[in-house]
Amino acid sequence: MRRRDRAAAPADLLARVPGGLRAARDRPDPDRAGGAWHLAAARSRALAPPGTAELRRHVARRSPRGHPGDRPRPARPSRAAATARSLASITVRPVLPISLATAGLLLAGCGQPAPPEVTFYSWGQSIVADPQLYCQPEFNECQQDRKAAARLRVPAGEPLQISVPAEVADAPWVAVFRYRKPDGKRGPESRTPLFEAGSRHAYTLRPPGGGDQLTEVQIHRVVGLQPPARPGGDMQFVSDATWALRTE
């Protein structure tokens, strides 16, 4: 990661946004006038979350001919580095309980281009974050660095601007975050809407309350959905790339 000391104008980071956005958890956001496609928590056993069809169509385009587009592609051994995102948890868990070695994946291969970076901006400063986990689209090579979380000062009540490259924006992606209330207590783990592939290169994340402070943010590139592990559980996102920020 590299810290950029010079101030980066918010307009520069949001230059590629066609319209604006909606804030996390479906509350009104002044940056966007229209509706944002999103995936609500699937807590009903009978109903799939809104927007599931769009995500499945995206997965179907990445699947071989003849694979049904109405359900996620079955996991293969080489997909061990993909991670499942629970709607109720900020912790990313491996989809398969096997090691990268047994899956035949290569870590940080030589001669490969540098992985894409995500830029965070707040309070007159910006920072570029390397991915904690990044898999090539074919899942035949993954890079992992759990210490790659970036750090940036984000005062209480201040928003955080997020700018993602085409490697992220061309797929569905979501931001999961934590925050601290004015009394020092932790707020519930939350997330933004799930952004449709190709629809957004930037997002302004605002804390739920005026005095709340964002403490941790994770950006996930989403490649599919995974059914609940138990009856009545939550649907899960399957992510093949993650970027993290911790605030100061």
N, C-alpha and C positions, 0 to 999 in steps of 0.2 A: 504494500500500500504506500501511497505517496501523499503527503499533506500539501495542499496548495494554500499558501498564506494569503495570496491576493484575493480580494473579494470577487466573487463571481456573481454577476447580476442574475436574479431569479429569472428574468426574461430570457437569458441565454439558455438556461437549463430547460425551459418550457417552450422553446422556440418551435419544437416539432409537434407540439400538442395541437390537434385541429380544433378542439373545442374547450376543453376544461375537464372537470372531473366531479365525481361525488365523493364525499368524505366517507370514512370507514363506518361500518355498521348502519348504513342506509340513512344517516342524518344529512340534512341539506348542506351543500357545499357551494359557496359563492363562486368558485372557480369553474363551475360547469352548470350550464342551464338545463341540458338534456339529461335523460336517464342514462345510467351506466349499467351495462350488463353485468350481473353478478351471480354468485353461487351462494345460496343461503345454507345454513347448517341443516343437514338432513337428519332430523331426529325422529322422523316418522318411519316406521318399518315399511309402509306401503307406498310412499311418495318419493320420487327421486328429486334432488334439489333443482331449483330453477337454473336454466343454462346448461344442464347436463348434456343435452343434445348437441349443442355447439362444441363442447369439449370432446364429445365422442366423435364428431365429424373430423375434428382436428387430429385425433388419434388415428382414425381410419385412414386419413391421407398418408400417415406414416407407416401404415400396415401393408403387408404383401397382398396381392390380388386375391380376392375370394374371402378375405377375413371379414366377418360381419362388422359393420360400423356402429352397431347399436350396443356394443359392450366393449370394455377395455381389452386390449390385446393381452393374452396370457403371458405371464412373466417367464422369461427364459433364464437359464443359469447365468448368462453373460450380463443380466440386468441387476446383478447384486448390488452395484453401487447406487442404483436409484433409491430414492428415499420416499417414505410415505408421510404425508402431512395430515395429521388429524385436525379437524375443525376446532377441537377443544384443547389442543395442546400445541405449544410452540416447539417442542422437541421433535426433530426429524429422526425417524426410525428406519433401518434398512428393510427393504421389502422381503429379502430372503436371508435367512440366518446362515450365510456362508461367507467365507473370506474372499477378498479380491483375488487371491492367488488361486483358489480352487475354481473361481469363475473364469479364469483365464484372462483377466483384465490387466492392462498395463498402467502403471502409475507414472505420470509425468514423463511421457515418452520423449526421446530426443528428436529434435527436428520439427516438433509440432509448433504451430503458431501460439502466441501467448493467449491465454483464455480471456474472454471479455471482462470488462470492468464496469462496475456500477458507481455512479457519482452521487454523493449525498451533499446537500447544501443547507446551512442554517446560520443565522446570526453573522452574516458577512464572511463566512469561511466555507470552503468545500473540501471534501476528501474523496479520493478514489479508492474503492475497495476491490481487492482481488477475491475470487470465489473461494469459499470454504470447501465446496464440492463442485466439480464441473465435469460432466461427461459429454463426449462427442455425440452427435445425434444418433449414430449407429450403436452407441453403447459399447463399442469395442475398446475404448480407452477412457479412463477417468483420472482426474487429478483431485487430490484431497489435501486440505491444509486447515485443520480445525483452529489454528492460531491466526487465521487471516482476518479476523474481525477488525474492522476499522473503528476509530474513535473520533468523536466530534462533539464539541460543546453545543448543547441544545437547551437553552434556558426553559424554565417552567412557562407554560402557556405559549411557547413559540412553535411554529410548524416546522416540518422537515421536508425539504424538496428532494425528490428521488428522480434520477435520470438513468434510463436503462438503454443499452445499445440494441441494435437490430437482432443480435443473437438471442436476446431475451424477449423483445417486443414482438417478434415474429411468431411466438408461441403464447399460449395463455400464461399469465403470471399473476402472483398475489404477494402482498406484503403482510406479514404477521408481526404484531408488535406488543410490547408491554409498556406500562406507564405507571407513574407514582402520583398519588393524590396529594393535595396540599397538606393533609395531616400526616404525611409520610407513609401511609398505607399503600400497598400495591393494589392497582386496579386489576380487573380480570383480563386475561390474555385475549386479544382481539385481532381482527384482520380486516383488510380492505375488501372491496368487491373483487371477484376474480375477473381480470381484464381479458377480453377477447383477443385472440391472436391478431396482430397487426393493427390494433386499435389505439394503443397508447405507448408512447416513449417516455413519458414523464408523469409524475403524480406528486401532489402536495398533501402530505400526511399531517393532519392536525390532531392534537390530543383531544380526547372526548370533552373535557371540561376546560374552562378558561385558565384555571390554576394548575392543571395537571402537567406533568413533565414526562415526555417520552424517554424511556430508559434503554430499550433494546428494539431493534428492527431487523427482520430477516426478509429477504427477497427470494422468492422461489419461482423457478421456471417449471411449469406444470406440463406433464406429458400424458396424464391419464387419471382415472379414478379407480379406487379400490373399494370393494364392498366392506361394510363393517366387520370387524373381527368377531363380534358376538351379536346375537339378536338385540335389537334396540340400540346398538352402538352408532357411532357417527361414521358417515362416509369419509374417505381419506383421499387426499391429493397424492399423486405419485410425482415426485419432483426429481429431476436429474441435474439440477444446478441450484446452488444456494450462495447468497451473499449476506453478510451480517454487519451490523453497526451497533456499537455500544456508546451511549452518550456520557458526557462529563458534566 
